[in-house]
Amino acid sequence: DPGDDADPCGLAADPLSADLYAIQGGFIPSVSRTIQRIVRLRSTGPDQYDVEIIADRFGRLAPCGIAFSADGKRLVITDAGNRVVIVLKRKSQVSP
């Protein structure tokens, strides 16, 4: 996956689970494109994670901030300069 070369630029811990969410983005020289996406990292063992893309295709938006609401029901993503705020609502409750 070309995205394996992209650096994370934001990280949030899910208060309802042990999952981590990261903004992953950057220019990927091997495929001459820029990617920007939100990935979920779920621990599968010591130093091992399943990685799942949960959001991508942000268009001209450059995501740079990520955080959960205190109750864990919403994931908030901001762009550079906090001019745009995207709120992703949790579909269902997660058991810790």
Residue, then its C-alpha position, 0 to 999 in steps of 0.5 A: d500500500p503506497g500509504d505505508d510511506a505517509d507520516p501520521c500528523g495527528l493522533a487521538a485515543d478513543p475513550l470507549s476502546a483501546d483504539l487509536y485514530a491517526i491522520q495519515g497524509g503526505f506526498i508519496p513519491s513512489v506513486s506521485r500523489t498526495i494522500q490524506r486519510i483517517v486510519r484506526l489502529r486496533s491492537t492485535g498483540p504486542d507492537q502489532y496493529d490492524v490498520e483500517i481506513i475510516a475516512d479519506r478523499f478530503g478534497r482540498l481540505a488538509p486535515c491536521g487536528i483530530a480529537f474525540s469528544a469526552d463521551g466518545k460519541r464524536l470524532v472531530i477533524t480540523d483543517a490547517g488553521n481550524r477554518v473547517v471542522i468535520v464531525l464524524k458521529r459514532k454509529s454504535q457504542v463500542s464495548p471497552 
